[in-house]
């Protein structure tokens, strides 16, 4: 299968698609390999002394849906060692945070969908746990509140966040919808 166009569609230049595996009727696993052979040491910022120490099981990262199917990227988890500063580290990717199972793009989409709806509804749409959607949304609130114009002072932000948390956290039978303008 031609993977050139899938590489362009995913727009992750640090990965090269190796294999596409359909898993069930609504899920696709994409195995990818790294384009680069070495990465700079996070401590001394040199790649001259970095050696490969081995690899762990591949990471499974939930990415944006494609063709109405969930997409998971299986990416290598490579262990490295810098002989200069003796720091050992794992390959760091730009499209997903360290030890995270969701790419930055799907996190943004989940948070955007959660505005104006409940965490449970957004979780059902993305087929993710409601607690994960809540956590992502809670992490995004401080960033969004800093981005919004500060018309009513700092007190208004705290009240809006309290209102959102008090309405969403119970996750009981009927969860009221929160307008995005309050956050």
C-alpha positions as a Python dict, from the first residue, in 0.01 Angstrom:
ca = {
    (1, 'X'): (0, 0, 0),
    (2, 'X'): (122, 351, -83),
    (3, 'X'): (197, 533, 242),
    (4, 'X'): (324, 860, 94),
    (5, 'X'): (-18, 1025, 106),
    (6, 'X'): (-87, 897, 455),
    (7, 'X'): (242, 1054, 569),
    (8, 'X'): (123, 1385, 423),
    (9, 'X'): (-224, 1350, 576),
    (10, 'X'): (-88, 1281, 927),
    (11, 'X'): (158, 1572, 891),
    (12, 'X'): (408, 1428, 1140),
    (13, 'X'): (745, 1483, 971),
    (14, 'X'): (944, 1295, 1236),
    (15, 'X'): (769, 965, 1151),
    (16, 'X'): (767, 743, 844),
    (17, 'X'): (465, 513, 804),
    (18, 'X'): (572, 151, 798),
    (19, 'X'): (249, -49, 802),
    (20, 'X'): (-127, 5, 835),
    (21, 'X'): (-321, -257, 1026),
    (22, 'X'): (-702, -254, 1034),
    (23, 'X'): (-825, -372, 1374),
    (24, 'X'): (-1196, -437, 1372),
    (25, 'X'): (-1450, -231, 1180),
    (26, 'X'): (-1381, 104, 1346),
    (27, 'X'): (-1012, 107, 1438),
    (28, 'X'): (-681, 141, 1253),
    (29, 'X'): (-331, 94, 1392),
    (30, 'X'): (-51, 266, 1203),
    (31, 'X'): (298, 137, 1271),
    (32, 'X'): (559, 407, 1220),
    (33, 'X'): (936, 431, 1231),
    (34, 'X'): (1159, 728, 1304),
    (35, 'X'): (1311, 938, 1029),
    (36, 'X'): (1608, 1053, 1242),
    (37, 'X'): (1860, 810, 1385),
    (38, 'X'): (1969, 1013, 1692),
    (39, 'X'): (1826, 1275, 1920),
    (40, 'X'): (2008, 1541, 2119),
    (41, 'X'): (2065, 1489, 2489),
    (42, 'X'): (1815, 1697, 2692),
    (43, 'X'): (2090, 1792, 2942),
    (44, 'X'): (2398, 1884, 2737),
    (45, 'X'): (2209, 1935, 2404),
    (46, 'X'): (2468, 1735, 2210),
    (47, 'X'): (2401, 1436, 1986),
    (48, 'X'): (2771, 1353, 1947),
    (49, 'X'): (2787, 1136, 2262),
    (50, 'X'): (2439, 982, 2245),
    (51, 'X'): (2424, 605, 2206),
    (52, 'X'): (2124, 375, 2169),
    (53, 'X'): (2062, 154, 2473),
    (54, 'X'): (1769, -48, 2338),
    (55, 'X'): (1396, -17, 2305),
    (56, 'X'): (1084, -87, 2503),
    (57, 'X'): (747, -201, 2370),
    (58, 'X'): (604, 40, 2113),
    (59, 'X'): (389, 325, 2243),
    (60, 'X'): (25, 329, 2137),
    (61, 'X'): (-86, 690, 2083),
    (62, 'X'): (-447, 786, 2004),
    (63, 'X'): (-447, 1030, 1710),
    (64, 'X'): (-716, 1214, 1514),
    (65, 'X'): (-980, 1000, 1349),
    (66, 'X'): (-957, 935, 976),
    (67, 'X'): (-1224, 795, 745),
    (68, 'X'): (-1464, 765, 1041),
    (69, 'X'): (-1224, 527, 1217),
    (70, 'X'): (-1018, 568, 1532),
    (71, 'X'): (-648, 595, 1453),
    (72, 'X'): (-374, 472, 1685),
    (73, 'X'): (-9, 531, 1609),
    (74, 'X'): (232, 261, 1721),
    (75, 'X'): (561, 443, 1764),
    (76, 'X'): (896, 311, 1886),
    (77, 'X'): (1001, 377, 2244),
    (78, 'X'): (1379, 404, 2214),
    (79, 'X'): (1608, 430, 2517),
    (80, 'X'): (1928, 633, 2480),
    (81, 'X'): (2228, 729, 2691),
    (82, 'X'): (2455, 1032, 2671),
    (83, 'X'): (2809, 919, 2756),
    (84, 'X'): (2916, 1281, 2811),
    (85, 'X'): (2678, 1370, 3096),
    (86, 'X'): (2562, 1013, 3171),
    (87, 'X'): (2196, 1101, 3129),
    (88, 'X'): (1964, 828, 3010),
    (89, 'X'): (1643, 927, 2838),
    (90, 'X'): (1371, 806, 2604),
    (91, 'X'): (1309, 945, 2256),
    (92, 'X'): (1097, 1259, 2279),
    (93, 'X'): (832, 1324, 2013),
    (94, 'X'): (698, 1665, 1914),
    (95, 'X'): (339, 1558, 1846),
    (96, 'X'): (280, 1385, 2181),
    (97, 'X'): (396, 1465, 2533),
    (98, 'X'): (616, 1236, 2737),
    (99, 'X'): (427, 939, 2884),
    (100, 'X'): (104, 1058, 2716),
    (101, 'X'): (-135, 833, 2525),
    (102, 'X'): (-315, 1107, 2329),
    (103, 'X'): (-154, 1328, 2063),
    (104, 'X'): (-166, 1706, 2099),
    (105, 'X'): (-407, 1733, 1804),
    (106, 'X'): (-669, 1500, 1950),
    (107, 'X'): (-637, 1669, 2291),
    (108, 'X'): (-714, 2005, 2129),
    (109, 'X'): (-1013, 1855, 1950),
    (110, 'X'): (-1147, 1689, 2266),
    (111, 'X'): (-1114, 2011, 2467),
    (112, 'X'): (-1280, 2213, 2190),
    (113, 'X'): (-1572, 1969, 2176),
    (114, 'X'): (-1610, 1979, 2554),
    (115, 'X'): (-1682, 2354, 2552),
    (116, 'X'): (-2056, 2398, 2564),
    (117, 'X'): (-2129, 2032, 2638),
    (118, 'X'): (-2072, 1780, 2911),
    (119, 'X'): (-1759, 1573, 2959),
    (120, 'X'): (-1968, 1260, 2924),
    (121, 'X'): (-2109, 1369, 2587),
    (122, 'X'): (-1766, 1463, 2452),
    (123, 'X'): (-1625, 1133, 2576),
    (124, 'X'): (-1898, 942, 2396),
    (125, 'X'): (-1821, 1123, 2070),
    (126, 'X'): (-1445, 1059, 2092),
    (127, 'X'): (-1484, 711, 2243),
    (128, 'X'): (-1260, 797, 2537),
    (129, 'X'): (-1320, 775, 2912),
    (130, 'X'): (-1511, 1067, 3064),
    (131, 'X'): (-1243, 1109, 3330),
    (132, 'X'): (-982, 1159, 3057),
    (133, 'X'): (-1194, 1429, 2890),
    (134, 'X'): (-1239, 1597, 3229),
    (135, 'X'): (-865, 1590, 3298),
    (136, 'X'): (-782, 1734, 2954),
    (137, 'X'): (-1041, 2006, 3001),
    (138, 'X'): (-912, 2091, 3350),
    (139, 'X'): (-561, 2124, 3210),
    (140, 'X'): (-687, 2355, 2933),
    (141, 'X'): (-889, 2591, 3156),
    (142, 'X'): (-592, 2793, 3290),
    (143, 'X'): (-451, 2832, 2939),
    (144, 'X'): (-786, 2944, 2798),
    (145, 'X'): (-858, 3180, 3087),
    (146, 'X'): (-521, 3351, 3030),
    (147, 'X'): (-598, 3381, 2660),
    (148, 'X'): (-939, 3544, 2713),
    (149, 'X'): (-949, 3921, 2769),
    (150, 'X'): (-946, 4014, 3136),
    (151, 'X'): (-1260, 4234, 3151),
    (152, 'X'): (-1383, 4144, 3498),
    (153, 'X'): (-1059, 4082, 3682),
    (154, 'X'): (-911, 3769, 3832),
    (155, 'X'): (-1214, 3702, 4057),
    (156, 'X'): (-1437, 3637, 3755),
    (157, 'X'): (-1201, 3363, 3628),
    (158, 'X'): (-1208, 3180, 3958),
    (159, 'X'): (-1588, 3193, 3971),
    (160, 'X'): (-1619, 3064, 3614),
    (161, 'X'): (-1380, 2777, 3680),
    (162, 'X'): (-1558, 2690, 4006),
    (163, 'X'): (-1892, 2693, 3824),
    (164, 'X'): (-1761, 2461, 3554),
    (165, 'X'): (-1600, 2220, 3801),
    (166, 'X'): (-1905, 2213, 4029),
    (167, 'X'): (-2133, 2137, 3736),
    (168, 'X'): (-1920, 1872, 3563),
    (169, 'X'): (-1743, 1680, 3839),
    (170, 'X'): (-2043, 1500, 3990),
    (171, 'X'): (-2108, 1307, 3662),
    (172, 'X'): (-2446, 1193, 3786),
    (173, 'X'): (-2771, 1127, 3598),
    (174, 'X'): (-2846, 1469, 3449),
    (175, 'X'): (-2548, 1695, 3393),
    (176, 'X'): (-2635, 2054, 3298),
    (177, 'X'): (-2479, 2199, 2985),
    (178, 'X'): (-2230, 2479, 3040),
    (179, 'X'): (-2215, 2758, 2784),
    (180, 'X'): (-1863, 2813, 2650),
    (181, 'X'): (-1886, 3186, 2719),
    (182, 'X'): (-1883, 3129, 3097),
    (183, 'X'): (-1542, 2969, 3081),
}
